[in-house]
Amino acid sequence: MNAEPLHQATFPTEAKALCELGRLFGERQWCLATGGNFSLRVNKTHCLITCSGSDKSQLSFDDLMLCDLEGTPLDASLKPSAETALHTCLYKLDPGTGAVLHTHSVTSTVVSRAVETDLVIRGFEMQKAIDGVTTHDEPLTLPVLENSQDIARLADSVRERFAQGQLRACGFLVRGHGLYAWGGTLAAAQRHTEGLEFLLACAWQERER
């Protein structure tokens, strides 16, 4: 690979899929005001990721860039999301991770502020949207990470949770900041994001009863 932004020429199918998903999530108001960031692994060493400040409801190929798994952009003139290190951390922790999606929905944000510890969800059929979950009777724990606004420290927290086997939900919350979810493919990451957003909405409505 050379230093040019290769996403348009080399990965048009992947770029198109990421743009379409971004627009879908934007329409659902999960990523208002340029919030959120999305990425898709394109090979063993690189991922496509949304550029900093991009409007997710109007994503185009020009809003995507390639970076390696150290977070270094191939095109030095482009600025990756400030949270790129969280995406690349997840890719390095599990070579099977194919996409990482970060939403800023109102529900995920307020729930992350309302709970004092990790969020435990139980009794919802939608729990089975998560890979490996076969029954609604099994508690699903969604970790809540403190928002230090220090991405390196947050990445360390993700690595610690992974080592402790606490990321089984294929997602986590950053307090006051929203949801991260991932999967082996973009479709799986989308399913996990949609399932977790649904479960978060249920959890919030139960708190309000």
Order of alpha helices (4+ residues) and beta strands (2+ residues): alpha-alpha-beta-beta-beta-alpha-beta-alpha-beta-beta-beta-alpha-beta-beta-alpha
